Amino acid sequence: MQAEHRYPEEKFVRVNPSHPCPICGRGDWCGYNSFIASCMRVSEGAFKEVILSNGQVAYLHWLEPGMVNLPALMEEDTITAAQTAPVEVRDRVYRDFLKLLYLHPRHRKDLLRRGLTEWEIRRNGYRSVPGTEAPWSVCRRLIRMGHDLAGIPGFYKARGPHGGTYWTFDRQPGYFIPVRDEKGRIQALQRRMDDARGGKYKLFSGHKSRGGCSCGTPAHVARPAKTEDRRIWITEGPLKADIAGEYLGAVVVGALSAATWRPVIPVILALGAKEAVIAYDRDLETNPEVGRAYEALKAELKKHGLVVGRAVWNGKKGIDDALAAGMEVRVVRV
Ligand SMILES: [Zn+2]
């Protein structure tokens, strides 16, 4: 019981022919961690039987020290992380990926409610995480189109039931928001999750131990259909930037969060901006962390010789909601 208490959630690693099950001696089906073997065949001597989610019964056996070489098994189980591909490559794959998907009516409704028009929704390329087609099937179609998914954040490898690996991605319901660079290329995808309990927004990224890779924290550049304001606005969140951009008639750069403002700077410089307006959420007045991020961003922009303003409005938390509600947004020099 001592060991159970010490390692309450250590994951089981599946056995393979070179690292067989220490209980039944076979190289498949069973698994172990550093102190328990989960054998699918031998019940004798087990301290516990557990019914797995697929209905099969696994027999848990305590392991004696030295019975297994877990680090060696884990080493073999790990699929090398890929180097993130250049933005040109990511853009090509993501464009074709989004073309294979569609936008669910409930997500279109959500975007309309946020203040975008049908035309803007189509133009910006939002798509739902597929609900019926399996991720591996979508991946297979991309590979058939000639794409290599190694180095494309969000995609990773799963192990097949009979050995080997296949490409897949996470399928938690939600919709994809393209994160574009200053040239309009899709450099990453953010997801608006249907179930916001683990966070409303999540990047399509990671799973480095499964051949996946990270997209970092890139800033999104939202370009409205018509630009009337030559100042560059800065807000938190790609979708917020898309919405604010349309109402303002200005290019809006969306940092992934208030704190990840650093990638905004090279974008602002590449766009050749002379004047920037910071439109962080209104909680910058009460949330010290957001307040600090705002001050740091402001100082960095000034260091590069930009004229800096701050957007001010009443009531709503975010500038997108304020603009969509028809409220007046003023800019004060800071
Ligand atoms: Zn076994």
py3Dmol code that shows the C-alpha trace and the ligand (Angstrom):
import py3Dmol

protein = """\
ATOM      1  CA  MET A   1       0.000   0.000   0.000  1.00  0.00           C
ATOM      2  CA  GLN A   2       2.966   2.236   0.673  1.00  0.00           C
ATOM      3  CA  ALA A   3       3.959   2.172  -2.997  1.00  0.00           C
ATOM      4  CA  GLU A   4       0.408   2.820  -4.162  1.00  0.00           C
ATOM      5  CA  HIS A   5       0.374   5.921  -2.047  1.00  0.00           C
ATOM      6  CA  ARG A   6       3.758   7.052  -3.329  1.00  0.00           C
ATOM      7  CA  TYR A   7       2.967   6.770  -7.028  1.00  0.00           C
ATOM      8  CA  PRO A   8      -0.749   7.354  -7.300  1.00  0.00           C
ATOM      9  CA  GLU A   9      -0.820   8.219 -10.983  1.00  0.00           C
ATOM     10  CA  GLU A  10       2.302   6.881 -12.632  1.00  0.00           C
ATOM     11  CA  LYS A  11       1.367   5.902 -16.162  1.00  0.00           C
ATOM     12  CA  PHE A  12       1.788   2.380 -17.488  1.00  0.00           C
ATOM     13  CA  VAL A  13       4.079   1.973 -20.458  1.00  0.00           C
ATOM     14  CA  ARG A  14       3.090  -0.746 -22.898  1.00  0.00           C
ATOM     15  CA  VAL A  15       5.505  -3.684 -23.208  1.00  0.00           C
ATOM     16  CA  ASN A  16       7.175  -4.626 -26.492  1.00  0.00           C
ATOM     17  CA  PRO A  17       9.060  -7.730 -27.670  1.00  0.00           C
ATOM     18  CA  SER A  18      12.427  -6.436 -26.449  1.00  0.00           C
ATOM     19  CA  HIS A  19      10.939  -5.413 -23.086  1.00  0.00           C
ATOM     20  CA  PRO A  20       8.345  -8.120 -22.380  1.00  0.00           C
ATOM     21  CA  CYS A  21       5.872  -8.362 -19.526  1.00  0.00           C
ATOM     22  CA  PRO A  22       7.714  -9.492 -16.360  1.00  0.00           C
ATOM     23  CA  ILE A  23       4.686 -11.590 -15.331  1.00  0.00           C
ATOM     24  CA  CYS A  24       3.632 -13.510 -18.471  1.00  0.00           C
ATOM     25  CA  GLY A  25       6.797 -12.971 -20.488  1.00  0.00           C
ATOM     26  CA  ARG A  26       4.950 -11.839 -23.634  1.00  0.00           C
ATOM     27  CA  GLY A  27       5.886  -8.775 -25.657  1.00  0.00           C
ATOM     28  CA  ASP A  28       2.458  -7.231 -26.206  1.00  0.00           C
ATOM     29  CA  TRP A  29      -0.832  -6.229 -24.539  1.00  0.00           C
ATOM     30  CA  CYS A  30       0.549  -5.844 -20.972  1.00  0.00           C
ATOM     31  CA  GLY A  31       2.265  -2.820 -19.441  1.00  0.00           C
ATOM     32  CA  TYR A  32       4.185  -1.694 -16.418  1.00  0.00           C
ATOM     33  CA  ASN A  33       5.415   1.321 -14.522  1.00  0.00           C
ATOM     34  CA  SER A  34       8.215   1.493 -11.978  1.00  0.00           C
ATOM     35  CA  PHE A  35       6.413  -0.514  -9.304  1.00  0.00           C
ATOM     36  CA  ILE A  36       3.393  -2.341 -10.798  1.00  0.00           C
ATOM     37  CA  ALA A  37       2.951  -4.681 -13.763  1.00  0.00           C
ATOM     38  CA  SER A  38      -0.460  -4.618 -15.433  1.00  0.00           C
ATOM     39  CA  CYS A  39      -0.618  -8.097 -16.944  1.00  0.00           C
ATOM     40  CA  MET A  40      -3.514  -9.015 -19.219  1.00  0.00           C
ATOM     41  CA  ARG A  41      -2.966 -12.775 -18.980  1.00  0.00           C
ATOM     42  CA  VAL A  42      -1.876 -13.935 -15.518  1.00  0.00           C
ATOM     43  CA  SER A  43      -4.240 -13.502 -12.586  1.00  0.00           C
ATOM     44  CA  GLU A  44      -2.294 -15.695 -10.170  1.00  0.00           C
ATOM     45  CA  GLY A  45      -0.424 -13.616  -7.626  1.00  0.00           C
ATOM     46  CA  ALA A  46      -2.143 -10.365  -8.582  1.00  0.00           C
ATOM     47  CA  PHE A  47      -3.003  -7.990  -5.740  1.00  0.00           C
ATOM     48  CA  LYS A  48      -5.854  -6.403  -7.682  1.00  0.00           C
ATOM     49  CA  GLU A  49      -8.000  -6.803 -10.792  1.00  0.00           C
ATOM     50  CA  VAL A  50      -9.094  -3.733 -12.714  1.00  0.00           C
ATOM     51  CA  ILE A  51     -11.612  -3.483 -15.532  1.00  0.00           C
ATOM     52  CA  LEU A  52     -10.253  -1.282 -18.312  1.00  0.00           C
ATOM     53  CA  SER A  53     -12.378   1.170 -20.281  1.00  0.00           C
ATOM     54  CA  ASN A  54     -12.615  -1.385 -23.121  1.00  0.00           C
ATOM     55  CA  GLY A  55     -14.067  -3.977 -20.731  1.00  0.00           C
ATOM     56  CA  GLN A  56     -10.949  -6.145 -20.525  1.00  0.00           C
ATOM     57  CA  VAL A  57      -9.540  -7.202 -17.168  1.00  0.00           C
ATOM     58  CA  ALA A  58      -5.973  -6.322 -16.186  1.00  0.00           C
ATOM     59  CA  TYR A  59      -4.202  -8.040 -13.289  1.00  0.00           C
ATOM     60  CA  LEU A  60      -1.988  -5.799 -11.201  1.00  0.00           C
ATOM     61  CA  HIS A  61       1.153  -7.331  -9.743  1.00  0.00           C
ATOM     62  CA  TRP A  62       3.676  -5.653  -7.465  1.00  0.00           C
ATOM     63  CA  LEU A  63       7.141  -5.604  -9.002  1.00  0.00           C
ATOM     64  CA  GLU A  64      10.297  -6.489  -7.112  1.00  0.00           C
ATOM     65  CA  PRO A  65      13.179  -4.035  -7.498  1.00  0.00           C
ATOM     66  CA  GLY A  66      15.189  -4.791 -10.639  1.00  0.00           C
ATOM     67  CA  MET A  67      12.464  -6.873 -12.328  1.00  0.00           C
ATOM     68  CA  VAL A  68      12.016  -4.369 -15.132  1.00  0.00           C
ATOM     69  CA  ASN A  69      14.099  -1.717 -16.849  1.00  0.00           C
ATOM     70  CA  LEU A  70      11.549   1.073 -17.095  1.00  0.00           C
ATOM     71  CA  PRO A  71      13.897   3.817 -18.396  1.00  0.00           C
ATOM     72  CA  ALA A  72      14.903   1.576 -21.324  1.00  0.00           C
ATOM     73  CA  LEU A  73      11.265   0.839 -22.166  1.00  0.00           C
ATOM     74  CA  MET A  74      10.286   4.509 -21.930  1.00  0.00           C
ATOM     75  CA  GLU A  75      13.216   5.474 -24.113  1.00  0.00           C
ATOM     76  CA  GLU A  76      11.919   3.135 -26.792  1.00  0.00           C
ATOM     77  CA  ASP A  77       8.330   4.271 -26.307  1.00  0.00           C
ATOM     78  CA  THR A  78       9.217   7.923 -26.867  1.00  0.00           C
ATOM     79  CA  ILE A  79       8.939   9.136 -30.429  1.00  0.00           C
ATOM     80  CA  THR A  80      11.458  11.849 -31.165  1.00  0.00           C
ATOM     81  CA  ALA A  81      10.005  15.350 -31.173  1.00  0.00           C
ATOM     82  CA  ALA A  82      10.123  17.062 -34.540  1.00  0.00           C
ATOM     83  CA  GLN A  83      11.719  20.421 -35.276  1.00  0.00           C
ATOM     84  CA  THR A  84       8.989  22.972 -36.000  1.00  0.00           C
ATOM     85  CA  ALA A  85       8.726  23.518 -39.774  1.00  0.00           C
ATOM     86  CA  PRO A  86       9.271  26.968 -41.379  1.00  0.00           C
ATOM     87  CA  VAL A  87       6.203  29.203 -41.602  1.00  0.00           C
ATOM     88  CA  GLU A  88       5.819  28.662 -45.394  1.00  0.00           C
ATOM     89  CA  VAL A  89       5.420  24.929 -44.811  1.00  0.00           C
ATOM     90  CA  ARG A  90       3.087  25.324 -41.819  1.00  0.00           C
ATOM     91  CA  ASP A  91       0.945  27.726 -43.860  1.00  0.00           C
ATOM     92  CA  ARG A  92       0.553  25.242 -46.746  1.00  0.00           C
ATOM     93  CA  VAL A  93      -0.372  22.342 -44.453  1.00  0.00           C
ATOM     94  CA  TYR A  94      -2.771  24.360 -42.276  1.00  0.00           C
ATOM     95  CA  ARG A  95      -4.549  25.800 -45.338  1.00  0.00           C
ATOM     96  CA  ASP A  96      -5.186  22.337 -46.757  1.00  0.00           C
ATOM     97  CA  PHE A  97      -6.066  21.024 -43.288  1.00  0.00           C
ATOM     98  CA  LEU A  98      -8.725  23.716 -42.787  1.00  0.00           C
ATOM     99  CA  LYS A  99     -10.089  23.055 -46.297  1.00  0.00           C
ATOM    100  CA  LEU A 100     -10.831  19.474 -45.230  1.00  0.00           C
ATOM    101  CA  LEU A 101     -12.920  20.705 -42.290  1.00  0.00           C
ATOM    102  CA  TYR A 102     -16.116  22.730 -42.033  1.00  0.00           C
ATOM    103  CA  LEU A 103     -17.565  25.174 -39.525  1.00  0.00           C
ATOM    104  CA  HIS A 104     -20.311  23.700 -37.371  1.00  0.00           C
ATOM    105  CA  PRO A 105     -23.499  25.841 -37.177  1.00  0.00           C
ATOM    106  CA  ARG A 106     -23.132  26.255 -33.398  1.00  0.00           C
ATOM    107  CA  HIS A 107     -19.653  27.730 -33.915  1.00  0.00           C
ATOM    108  CA  ARG A 108     -20.857  30.022 -36.716  1.00  0.00           C
ATOM    109  CA  LYS A 109     -23.572  31.220 -34.360  1.00  0.00           C
ATOM    110  CA  ASP A 110     -20.985  31.930 -31.668  1.00  0.00           C
ATOM    111  CA  LEU A 111     -18.868  33.980 -34.103  1.00  0.00           C
ATOM    112  CA  LEU A 112     -21.910  35.933 -35.335  1.00  0.00           C
ATOM    113  CA  ARG A 113     -22.846  36.637 -31.717  1.00  0.00           C
ATOM    114  CA  ARG A 114     -19.313  37.954 -31.104  1.00  0.00           C
ATOM    115  CA  GLY A 115     -19.863  40.545 -33.839  1.00  0.00           C
ATOM    116  CA  LEU A 116     -18.395  39.109 -37.051  1.00  0.00           C
ATOM    117  CA  THR A 117     -20.370  38.960 -40.304  1.00  0.00           C
ATOM    118  CA  GLU A 118     -20.889  35.806 -42.397  1.00  0.00           C
ATOM    119  CA  TRP A 119     -18.468  37.207 -44.962  1.00  0.00           C
ATOM    120  CA  GLU A 120     -15.753  37.878 -42.355  1.00  0.00           C
ATOM    121  CA  ILE A 121     -16.211  34.432 -40.835  1.00  0.00           C
ATOM    122  CA  ARG A 122     -15.642  32.817 -44.246  1.00  0.00           C
ATOM    123  CA  ARG A 123     -12.700  35.069 -45.063  1.00  0.00           C
ATOM    124  CA  ASN A 124     -10.877  34.427 -41.765  1.00  0.00           C
ATOM    125  CA  GLY A 125     -11.086  30.653 -42.180  1.00  0.00           C
ATOM    126  CA  TYR A 126     -12.445  29.413 -38.841  1.00  0.00           C
ATOM    127  CA  ARG A 127     -13.218  25.679 -38.855  1.00  0.00           C
ATOM    128  CA  SER A 128     -14.577  23.229 -36.297  1.00  0.00           C
ATOM    129  CA  VAL A 129     -12.480  20.416 -34.872  1.00  0.00           C
ATOM    130  CA  PRO A 130     -13.987  17.461 -36.787  1.00  0.00           C
ATOM    131  CA  GLY A 131     -16.660  15.640 -34.828  1.00  0.00           C
ATOM    132  CA  THR A 132     -17.431  12.713 -37.121  1.00  0.00           C
ATOM    133  CA  GLU A 133     -14.316  12.019 -39.190  1.00  0.00           C
ATOM    134  CA  ALA A 134     -11.517  10.527 -37.073  1.00  0.00           C
ATOM    135  CA  PRO A 135      -8.341  12.619 -36.737  1.00  0.00           C
ATOM    136  CA  TRP A 136      -6.175   9.839 -38.188  1.00  0.00           C
ATOM    137  CA  SER A 137      -8.366   9.796 -41.298  1.00  0.00           C
ATOM    138  CA  VAL A 138      -7.957  13.561 -41.802  1.00  0.00           C
ATOM    139  CA  CYS A 139      -4.193  13.131 -41.321  1.00  0.00           C
ATOM    140  CA  ARG A 140      -4.126  10.368 -43.912  1.00  0.00           C
ATOM    141  CA  ARG A 141      -5.848  12.624 -46.432  1.00  0.00           C
ATOM    142  CA  LEU A 142      -3.252  15.355 -45.792  1.00  0.00           C
ATOM    143  CA  ILE A 143      -0.418  12.878 -46.277  1.00  0.00           C
ATOM    144  CA  ARG A 144      -2.026  11.661 -49.530  1.00  0.00           C
ATOM    145  CA  MET A 145      -2.045  15.287 -50.690  1.00  0.00           C
ATOM    146  CA  GLY A 146       1.742  15.186 -50.325  1.00  0.00           C
ATOM    147  CA  HIS A 147       2.165  16.833 -46.919  1.00  0.00           C
ATOM    148  CA  ASP A 148       4.654  15.756 -44.264  1.00  0.00           C
ATOM    149  CA  LEU A 149       3.077  16.317 -40.844  1.00  0.00           C
ATOM    150  CA  ALA A 150       6.412  16.171 -38.998  1.00  0.00           C
ATOM    151  CA  GLY A 151       7.170  19.680 -37.736  1.00  0.00           C
ATOM    152  CA  ILE A 152       3.574  20.910 -38.025  1.00  0.00           C
ATOM    153  CA  PRO A 153       2.415  21.857 -34.500  1.00  0.00           C
ATOM    154  CA  GLY A 154      -0.751  20.070 -33.380  1.00  0.00           C
ATOM    155  CA  PHE A 155      -0.065  16.802 -35.179  1.00  0.00           C
ATOM    156  CA  TYR A 156       1.610  13.882 -33.404  1.00  0.00           C
ATOM    157  CA  LYS A 157       2.031  10.130 -33.651  1.00  0.00           C
ATOM    158  CA  ALA A 158      -0.006   7.486 -31.878  1.00  0.00           C
ATOM    159  CA  ARG A 159       0.974   3.847 -31.567  1.00  0.00           C
ATOM    160  CA  GLY A 160      -1.066   1.325 -33.490  1.00  0.00           C
ATOM    161  CA  PRO A 161      -2.495  -1.709 -31.662  1.00  0.00           C
ATOM    162  CA  HIS A 162      -0.132  -4.002 -33.566  1.00  0.00           C
ATOM    163  CA  GLY A 163       2.981  -1.830 -33.406  1.00  0.00           C
ATOM    164  CA  GLY A 164       3.920   0.985 -35.760  1.00  0.00           C
ATOM    165  CA  THR A 165       2.698   4.573 -35.529  1.00  0.00           C
ATOM    166  CA  TYR A 166       0.157   6.778 -37.282  1.00  0.00           C
ATOM    167  CA  TRP A 167      -0.451  10.548 -37.362  1.00  0.00           C
ATOM    168  CA  THR A 168      -3.290  12.052 -35.380  1.00  0.00           C
ATOM    169  CA  PHE A 169      -4.352  15.185 -33.433  1.00  0.00           C
ATOM    170  CA  ASP A 170      -6.500  16.040 -30.414  1.00  0.00           C
ATOM    171  CA  ARG A 171     -10.219  15.963 -31.103  1.00  0.00           C
ATOM    172  CA  GLN A 172     -11.738  17.785 -28.108  1.00  0.00           C
ATOM    173  CA  PRO A 173     -14.687  19.780 -29.539  1.00  0.00           C
ATOM    174  CA  GLY A 174     -14.145  23.413 -30.425  1.00  0.00           C
ATOM    175  CA  TYR A 175     -13.095  25.486 -33.406  1.00  0.00           C
ATOM    176  CA  PHE A 176      -9.799  26.503 -34.956  1.00  0.00           C
ATOM    177  CA  ILE A 177      -8.751  30.152 -35.159  1.00  0.00           C
ATOM    178  CA  PRO A 178      -5.918  30.763 -37.669  1.00  0.00           C
ATOM    179  CA  VAL A 179      -2.981  32.706 -36.184  1.00  0.00           C
ATOM    180  CA  ARG A 180      -1.505  34.652 -39.122  1.00  0.00           C
ATOM    181  CA  ASP A 181       1.802  36.460 -39.514  1.00  0.00           C
ATOM    182  CA  GLU A 182       2.255  39.927 -41.044  1.00  0.00           C
ATOM    183  CA  LYS A 183       2.147  38.382 -44.542  1.00  0.00           C
ATOM    184  CA  GLY A 184      -1.161  36.627 -43.881  1.00  0.00           C
ATOM    185  CA  ARG A 185       0.409  33.182 -43.608  1.00  0.00           C
ATOM    186  CA  ILE A 186      -1.094  30.779 -41.076  1.00  0.00           C
ATOM    187  CA  GLN A 187       1.727  30.166 -38.616  1.00  0.00           C
ATOM    188  CA  ALA A 188      -0.293  28.389 -35.917  1.00  0.00           C
ATOM    189  CA  LEU A 189      -3.825  27.453 -34.900  1.00  0.00           C
ATOM    190  CA  GLN A 190      -5.568  28.354 -31.694  1.00  0.00           C
ATOM    191  CA  ARG A 191      -8.655  26.466 -30.546  1.00  0.00           C
ATOM    192  CA  ARG A 192     -11.745  27.914 -28.881  1.00  0.00           C
ATOM    193  CA  MET A 193     -12.810  24.983 -26.700  1.00  0.00           C
ATOM    194  CA  ASP A 194     -16.495  24.061 -26.291  1.00  0.00           C
ATOM    195  CA  ASP A 195     -15.723  22.876 -22.766  1.00  0.00           C
ATOM    196  CA  ALA A 196     -13.964  25.885 -21.224  1.00  0.00           C
ATOM    197  CA  ARG A 197     -13.118  24.160 -17.942  1.00  0.00           C
ATOM    198  CA  GLY A 198      -9.511  23.552 -19.003  1.00  0.00           C
ATOM    199  CA  GLY A 199      -9.239  27.076 -20.471  1.00  0.00           C
ATOM    200  CA  LYS A 200     -11.331  28.758 -23.185  1.00  0.00           C
ATOM    201  CA  TYR A 201      -8.461  28.953 -25.652  1.00  0.00           C
ATOM    202  CA  LYS A 202      -5.780  26.368 -26.317  1.00  0.00           C
ATOM    203  CA  LEU A 203      -3.019  26.258 -28.876  1.00  0.00           C
ATOM    204  CA  PHE A 204      -2.901  23.425 -31.405  1.00  0.00           C
ATOM    205  CA  SER A 205       0.586  22.350 -30.359  1.00  0.00           C
ATOM    206  CA  GLY A 206       2.728  20.032 -28.277  1.00  0.00           C
ATOM    207  CA  HIS A 207       2.895  16.261 -27.630  1.00  0.00           C
ATOM    208  CA  LYS A 208       6.675  16.420 -27.972  1.00  0.00           C
ATOM    209  CA  SER A 209       7.099  12.881 -26.613  1.00  0.00           C
ATOM    210  CA  ARG A 210       4.831  11.676 -29.447  1.00  0.00           C
ATOM    211  CA  GLY A 211       6.606  13.235 -32.413  1.00  0.00           C
ATOM    212  CA  GLY A 212       4.757  16.539 -32.062  1.00  0.00           C
ATOM    213  CA  CYS A 213       6.261  20.004 -31.779  1.00  0.00           C
ATOM    214  CA  SER A 214       5.531  23.425 -30.328  1.00  0.00           C
ATOM    215  CA  CYS A 215       4.297  26.515 -32.155  1.00  0.00           C
ATOM    216  CA  GLY A 216       5.627  28.890 -29.486  1.00  0.00           C
ATOM    217  CA  THR A 217       3.498  31.960 -28.687  1.00  0.00           C
ATOM    218  CA  PRO A 218       3.212  33.787 -32.022  1.00  0.00           C
ATOM    219  CA  ALA A 219       1.334  37.074 -32.370  1.00  0.00           C
ATOM    220  CA  HIS A 220      -1.605  37.171 -34.784  1.00  0.00           C
ATOM    221  CA  VAL A 221      -2.005  39.921 -37.380  1.00  0.00           C
ATOM    222  CA  ALA A 222      -5.639  40.716 -38.200  1.00  0.00           C
ATOM    223  CA  ARG A 223      -6.144  42.691 -41.412  1.00  0.00           C
ATOM    224  CA  PRO A 224      -9.605  44.110 -41.988  1.00  0.00           C
ATOM    225  CA  ALA A 225     -11.171  44.242 -45.445  1.00  0.00           C
ATOM    226  CA  LYS A 226     -10.646  48.027 -45.472  1.00  0.00           C
ATOM    227  CA  THR A 227      -7.925  49.911 -43.572  1.00  0.00           C
ATOM    228  CA  GLU A 228      -8.903  53.463 -42.626  1.00  0.00           C
ATOM    229  CA  ASP A 229      -6.778  53.895 -39.499  1.00  0.00           C
ATOM    230  CA  ARG A 230      -3.015  53.759 -40.054  1.00  0.00           C
ATOM    231  CA  ARG A 231      -2.231  53.153 -36.397  1.00  0.00           C
ATOM    232  CA  ILE A 232      -1.541  49.548 -35.368  1.00  0.00           C
ATOM    233  CA  TRP A 233      -3.686  48.346 -32.509  1.00  0.00           C
ATOM    234  CA  ILE A 234      -2.559  45.678 -30.035  1.00  0.00           C
ATOM    235  CA  THR A 235      -4.900  43.438 -28.076  1.00  0.00           C
ATOM    236  CA  GLU A 236      -4.885  40.036 -26.333  1.00  0.00           C
ATOM    237  CA  GLY A 237      -6.210  37.117 -28.347  1.00  0.00           C
ATOM    238  CA  PRO A 238      -6.353  36.391 -32.109  1.00  0.00           C
ATOM    239  CA  LEU A 239     -10.156  36.253 -32.306  1.00  0.00           C
ATOM    240  CA  LYS A 240     -10.469  39.525 -30.391  1.00  0.00           C
ATOM    241  CA  ALA A 241      -8.023  41.052 -32.881  1.00  0.00           C
ATOM    242  CA  ASP A 242     -10.101  39.789 -35.846  1.00  0.00           C
ATOM    243  CA  ILE A 243     -13.276  41.327 -34.433  1.00  0.00           C
ATOM    244  CA  ALA A 244     -11.709  44.618 -33.305  1.00  0.00           C
ATOM    245  CA  GLY A 245      -9.933  45.013 -36.666  1.00  0.00           C
ATOM    246  CA  GLU A 246     -13.192  44.945 -38.623  1.00  0.00           C
ATOM    247  CA  TYR A 247     -14.855  47.566 -36.417  1.00  0.00           C
ATOM    248  CA  LEU A 248     -11.780  49.813 -36.241  1.00  0.00           C
ATOM    249  CA  GLY A 249     -10.772  49.532 -39.887  1.00  0.00           C
ATOM    250  CA  ALA A 250      -7.221  49.069 -38.607  1.00  0.00           C
ATOM    251  CA  VAL A 251      -4.592  46.342 -38.484  1.00  0.00           C
ATOM    252  CA  VAL A 252      -4.827  44.743 -35.036  1.00  0.00           C
ATOM    253  CA  VAL A 253      -2.072  42.556 -33.618  1.00  0.00           C
ATOM    254  CA  GLY A 254      -3.348  39.941 -31.182  1.00  0.00           C
ATOM    255  CA  ALA A 255      -0.869  38.653 -28.604  1.00  0.00           C
ATOM    256  CA  LEU A 256      -1.861  35.166 -27.442  1.00  0.00           C
ATOM    257  CA  SER A 257      -2.220  36.581 -23.925  1.00  0.00           C
ATOM    258  CA  ALA A 258      -1.411  39.834 -22.140  1.00  0.00           C
ATOM    259  CA  ALA A 259       1.849  38.375 -20.843  1.00  0.00           C
ATOM    260  CA  THR A 260       3.112  37.024 -24.194  1.00  0.00           C
ATOM    261  CA  TRP A 261       3.602  40.477 -25.752  1.00  0.00           C
ATOM    262  CA  ARG A 262       7.223  39.972 -26.874  1.00  0.00           C
ATOM    263  CA  PRO A 263       6.387  38.424 -30.292  1.00  0.00           C
ATOM    264  CA  VAL A 264       4.270  41.541 -30.969  1.00  0.00           C
ATOM    265  CA  ILE A 265       7.336  43.804 -31.241  1.00  0.00           C
ATOM    266  CA  PRO A 266       9.007  42.334 -34.381  1.00  0.00           C
ATOM    267  CA  VAL A 267       5.582  42.257 -36.065  1.00  0.00           C
ATOM    268  CA  ILE A 268       4.958  45.947 -35.319  1.00  0.00           C
ATOM    269  CA  LEU A 269       8.417  46.800 -36.667  1.00  0.00           C
ATOM    270  CA  ALA A 270       7.912  44.655 -39.794  1.00  0.00           C
ATOM    271  CA  LEU A 271       4.635  46.480 -40.445  1.00  0.00           C
ATOM    272  CA  GLY A 272       6.515  49.782 -40.324  1.00  0.00           C
ATOM    273  CA  ALA A 273       4.142  51.295 -37.768  1.00  0.00           C
ATOM    274  CA  LYS A 274       4.790  54.804 -36.425  1.00  0.00           C
ATOM    275  CA  GLU A 275       1.982  54.764 -33.908  1.00  0.00           C
ATOM    276  CA  ALA A 276       0.590  51.940 -31.772  1.00  0.00           C
ATOM    277  CA  VAL A 277      -2.505  51.769 -29.605  1.00  0.00           C
ATOM    278  CA  ILE A 278      -2.618  49.261 -26.754  1.00  0.00           C
ATOM    279  CA  ALA A 279      -6.106  47.856 -26.192  1.00  0.00           C
ATOM    280  CA  TYR A 280      -5.606  45.271 -23.458  1.00  0.00           C
ATOM    281  CA  ASP A 281      -8.623  44.100 -21.456  1.00  0.00           C
ATOM    282  CA  ARG A 282      -9.868  46.514 -18.839  1.00  0.00           C
ATOM    283  CA  ASP A 283      -8.671  44.245 -16.028  1.00  0.00           C
ATOM    284  CA  LEU A 284      -5.233  45.784 -16.557  1.00  0.00           C
ATOM    285  CA  GLU A 285      -6.463  48.354 -14.007  1.00  0.00           C
ATOM    286  CA  THR A 286      -7.093  45.685 -11.369  1.00  0.00           C
ATOM    287  CA  ASN A 287      -4.948  42.677 -12.351  1.00  0.00           C
ATOM    288  CA  PRO A 288      -1.315  43.465 -11.416  1.00  0.00           C
ATOM    289  CA  GLU A 289       0.041  40.830 -13.803  1.00  0.00           C
ATOM    290  CA  VAL A 290      -1.786  42.333 -16.786  1.00  0.00           C
ATOM    291  CA  GLY A 291      -0.777  45.798 -15.563  1.00  0.00           C
ATOM    292  CA  ARG A 292       2.903  44.831 -15.540  1.00  0.00           C
ATOM    293  CA  ALA A 293       2.670  43.284 -19.018  1.00  0.00           C
ATOM    294  CA  TYR A 294       1.036  46.479 -20.303  1.00  0.00           C
ATOM    295  CA  GLU A 295       3.803  48.672 -18.824  1.00  0.00           C
ATOM    296  CA  ALA A 296       6.539  46.447 -20.303  1.00  0.00           C
ATOM    297  CA  LEU A 297       4.924  46.461 -23.754  1.00  0.00           C
ATOM    298  CA  LYS A 298       4.478  50.236 -23.647  1.00  0.00           C
ATOM    299  CA  ALA A 299       8.139  50.778 -22.653  1.00  0.00           C
ATOM    300  CA  GLU A 300       9.388  48.466 -25.416  1.00  0.00           C
ATOM    301  CA  LEU A 301       7.298  50.215 -28.093  1.00  0.00           C
ATOM    302  CA  LYS A 302       8.612  53.609 -26.975  1.00  0.00           C
ATOM    303  CA  LYS A 303      12.168  52.292 -27.011  1.00  0.00           C
ATOM    304  CA  HIS A 304      11.659  51.618 -30.725  1.00  0.00           C
ATOM    305  CA  GLY A 305      10.533  55.191 -31.287  1.00  0.00           C
ATOM    306  CA  LEU A 306       6.792  54.596 -31.633  1.00  0.00           C
ATOM    307  CA  VAL A 307       4.116  56.988 -30.477  1.00  0.00           C
ATOM    308  CA  VAL A 308       2.028  54.972 -28.010  1.00  0.00           C
ATOM    309  CA  GLY A 309      -1.612  55.387 -27.065  1.00  0.00           C
ATOM    310  CA  ARG A 310      -3.986  53.456 -24.879  1.00  0.00           C
ATOM    311  CA  ALA A 311      -7.574  52.661 -25.825  1.00  0.00           C
ATOM    312  CA  VAL A 312     -10.167  53.652 -23.237  1.00  0.00           C
ATOM    313  CA  TRP A 313     -13.808  52.587 -23.060  1.00  0.00           C
ATOM    314  CA  ASN A 314     -16.474  51.938 -20.449  1.00  0.00           C
ATOM    315  CA  GLY A 315     -18.401  48.885 -19.343  1.00  0.00           C
ATOM    316  CA  LYS A 316     -17.248  45.892 -21.375  1.00  0.00           C
ATOM    317  CA  LYS A 317     -14.072  44.006 -20.479  1.00  0.00           C
ATOM    318  CA  GLY A 318     -12.668  43.542 -23.980  1.00  0.00           C
ATOM    319  CA  ILE A 319     -12.393  46.061 -26.818  1.00  0.00           C
ATOM    320  CA  ASP A 320     -14.128  43.631 -29.219  1.00  0.00           C
ATOM    321  CA  ASP A 321     -17.258  43.532 -27.048  1.00  0.00           C
ATOM    322  CA  ALA A 322     -17.178  47.307 -26.563  1.00  0.00           C
ATOM    323  CA  LEU A 323     -16.921  47.918 -30.330  1.00  0.00           C
ATOM    324  CA  ALA A 324     -19.561  45.306 -31.189  1.00  0.00           C
ATOM    325  CA  ALA A 325     -21.896  46.969 -28.648  1.00  0.00           C
ATOM    326  CA  GLY A 326     -21.387  50.298 -30.426  1.00  0.00           C
ATOM    327  CA  MET A 327     -19.577  51.932 -27.504  1.00  0.00           C
ATOM    328  CA  GLU A 328     -17.212  54.818 -27.961  1.00  0.00           C
ATOM    329  CA  VAL A 329     -13.506  53.941 -27.788  1.00  0.00           C
ATOM    330  CA  ARG A 330     -11.101  56.832 -27.229  1.00  0.00           C
ATOM    331  CA  VAL A 331      -7.315  56.840 -27.504  1.00  0.00           C
ATOM    332  CA  VAL A 332      -5.201  58.637 -24.903  1.00  0.00           C
ATOM    333  CA  ARG A 333      -1.475  59.269 -25.366  1.00  0.00           C
ATOM    334  CA  VAL A 334       0.603  57.502 -22.730  1.00  0.00           C
TER     335      VAL A 334
END
"""
ligand_1 = """\
1
ZN
Zn 1.637 -10.049 -18.990
"""
view = py3Dmol.view(width=600, height=400)
view.addModel(protein, "pdb")
view.setStyle({"model": 0}, {"cartoon": {"style": "trace"}})
view.addModel(ligand_1, "xyz")
view.setStyle({"model": 1}, {"stick": {}})
view.zoomTo()
view.show()
